[in-house]
Each structure stands twice: as C-alpha cells, then as structure tokens.
Amino acid sequence: MPDHKDKWWTLSDETSYAAVESEVKKALSDLAIPLITPHLTEQGLLELWASNIPGSFEYPTLKCKSILLALQHGFDELPETFHRIREICAGGPAEQGAEEHIAELKKHFSLPY
C-alpha cells in the first residue's frame, strides 16, 4: 500500500465483499501491476537482481540469475555470480546444492571455470 503498511479488511457477509473487491482491484491496478510490469522481461529481471534489494533472498535470486545469464550467453558475468553463491552458501546447509547447481551449469554450457 502507499503508506508501506499492511492493509486488512473485515468481511462479515457477502454484502461486505463488494467494497473490499473494489479496493483490492484498485490497489492491484494502481500499485501492484506497475510495480511488477518492469520485471516481466528477462532484462527487467536482471536489472532488478543487479539492484541488490535489501531483504531479498540472495541465494535463490543468484541461482535464477546464473541460469538466465547462461541462457543469454552472459558467460563473462558468471564467475562473479558463482563466487557470490559460494561465498554466501559456504559452510551452510545450501552449500552442497549450490555446488551441484554450479556444476550442472558448467556441464550443460561447457564452461571452463
């Protein structure tokens, strides 16, 4: 919502739905859709991921980013992405999965690094 606070509605019966429906539709069309629309393209996603939004889920984001970079032949950016994945997963429960992900991309795209 514009004030960056959660919005809650109380629905008491079917007659209360109409007002809430109208407000939710307006919030979706005025706020959510314009926020999401720039990120519907692959380039838009890469730009979003490059912005390092605080509080984002960095490992899943980097995993998706590495796949998209490989598919777009952005091989020059992959070593830095792999390094960051390894850095944040080192010694943690995601470390093995991260290494498997990197190995799979290297194998699939015949990457030397």
HELIX and SHEET records of a PDB file:
HELIX    1   1 GLU A   14  SER A   16  5                                   3    
HELIX    2   2 TYR A   17  ALA A   27  1                                  11    
HELIX    3   3 LEU A   28  ALA A   32  3                                   5    
HELIX    4   4 ILE A   33  ILE A   36  1                                   4    
HELIX    5   5 THR A   37  HIS A   39  5                                   3    
HELIX    6   6 GLU A   42  ALA A   50  1                                   9    
HELIX    7   7 GLU A   58  LEU A   71  1                                  14    
HELIX    8   8 PHE A   75  GLU A   77  5                                   3    
HELIX    9   9 LEU A   78  CYS A   89  1                                  12    
HELIX   10  10 GLU A   95  PHE A  109  1                                  15    
END                                                                             
